[in-house]
Structures are given as structure tokens and as C-alpha cells.
Amino acid sequence: MLCEIFISGDGEEAKELLAVELKRSQITDHARQVDKKPLNSLDVNFSRLRKLKLSGSSSLMPIDDDDLITISRTARLHELHVTGTTAITTKGLVALGRASRDTLRVLEHSPLSDDGFKHADALSAGDGSHLCEELVDCPHLSSLAVSLPTICDDLFAASSINWAGDVQIRAAGICRIGSLKHSTDAQHAFVNILSEVRSLIKAREEKGVKLEIEIFISELVHGQEGPFANVFLDHLIFEASKGLVHADLSVGEVLSGGSWPLHQTPSHKGPYGQTGQYGKDEQPYSCISEAEFVEGLQKGYISF
């Protein structure tokens, strides 16, 4: 089926592919396990493709990094959306994004599970490149929603950045330092990053461009077997322009004996980001200032 889709899509300006999980009996059916390597065909050319959207997960011959690398040989995309996948990592994303450096305007990357974070640091995209620098090196990139292993101030300090509207960035650590959960140096660096974010927002505002940046600190949650076994939940959500943090504060309230935080308001956000609560088991999030968050962090009432 993928062979037919790709070859028939040659010359089209937009292509959306949705992967679905098959039944075990379908996966083990040898008649279905035929890979004709359609992307290697000389008849396939993506030079006219402007928008590519890949979503969903499948355990039977899924589209992976190697496929994206092959597509990158001829593609010059304006939009790239990779969501809900388990077989595509930052390696494939960088290859396709780099090939479309001078044309890319929209980039969305939201992996379904920890498979999307194969590289432990944004400095390691498989070829020694730095993902933060790769992103800001796209001169026409204006819409961004990405999940990165780590981030640093390089992602927000470039004067050439043309981001606009709502930008969302998910991460779990700081480049060159490590995990936010286990490194106090990383935590101090993150506070400085928030200042860089505010400087960027102000610089864009001075150019007449409205920019809002939210940083989501994700936490890997282990579940049952299958494609949804390990998923990322938004443990902390930072609204840098407002100096606000959204989180579940219930544990901190108990640890502090009710003395922290001093001020909090209900939040419309939750562990699944803008959509809030996914089911009935999650605690509602509250909203506090960055200053109160830092105080709670120092006193051990809350953590990354």
C-alpha cells in the first residue's frame, strides 16, 4: 500500500500518511510482509512536495528515519508534520529539515513515546550536529511545535529567528549538562533559558510580531505493553511571557504542610498540554509564578 501511495503521490504538493496498528494475525501474515522499497525507485521524486504529514504508529514496516533520509534527497518542504509516531526519531527529522532549510516554514514533531527521543542529547543527532542550532538556521521557519531531547539558550538567542504566533517546545534536559530531573546545574541553566525566551519575545514584539512560547517539561510514564506502553506527559508547563508555571502541586502542598505555594490559581492546562486532562485519574493543574516554583524547587516541594 505504501508503494502505491508514494508513487501515485509523485508530483503532488501535499501528502498525508496515517499509520494504523494492525491485528497480530495481520502482522504475522507473510503475504503482507512485502517491502518493494518504493522510495528507492527512480520514478519517485519529492521536489514538488510542499507539505508532508506523517502520523500514527504501526509495527508492520512503519515509515522510519531511513525513509525520511531517502525523501530528503529530493524534497524541499514548506511544512513538515510528524506526530504520534514511534519509528521516527530526531535523526530522520534533522535530515529532512536540513534538506528543506531554505524553504521550511512549519515544523511539528510530537513522538508518541520514548522512541522519538533516541538521542539522549540535542547535540547528538547522529552526525554530531546540534539540534538547537539546526532549528534556528532555518531562515523562514515561523511556526514551531517540537519535542527535543534537550534544549539550551542557543535555541532562543539568534537574532535571525522569525518565529511567530504560538510556539511549543518539549524537552527533558539541557544541552551539554543533562537531565533536569537529576542535575541542579541543568535546573539553573533552565531558569536562564526562560530569560532568553522573554528577550526573544520582546525582540519579536519590537518588530511588530506577536510571539508566545510555551516550554513543556515532559515526563516518561510507563504503561502497558504495545504502542502506548511508554508515553510522555507534560509534567511542567512554562508560559515564559507571563512568568507562569502550570503543574500538579498536590504533593508539594502536602510536603510543605500547606505553606507552599502562597498564591495559586486554577489552570486550564494539564498533563496532556493544551487539552488538559485526558481521563478521570489525573489531578487538575494549578498555576503559580516562576518565583514560587523556584522556591518550591529549592525546598524540595516540587521537582522536574
Secondary structure, DSSP 8 states (H G I E B T S, - for coil): -HHHHHHHTTT-SEEEEEE----HHHHS-GGG-----GGG-TT---TT--EEEEEE--SSS---HHHHHHHTTT---SEEEEES-SS--HHHHHHHHHHTTTT--EEEEE-SBGGGG-SSSTT-SSSS--HHHHHHT-TT--EEEEE-SEE-THHHH-TT----EEEEEEESEETTTEETTT-HHHHHHHHHHHHHHHHHHHHHHHTT--EEEEEEEEEEEE-SSSTTSEEEEEEEEEEGGGTEEEE--HHHHHHTTT-S-SS-EE-S-BTTBTT--SSSSS---EEEEHHHHHHHHHTTSS--
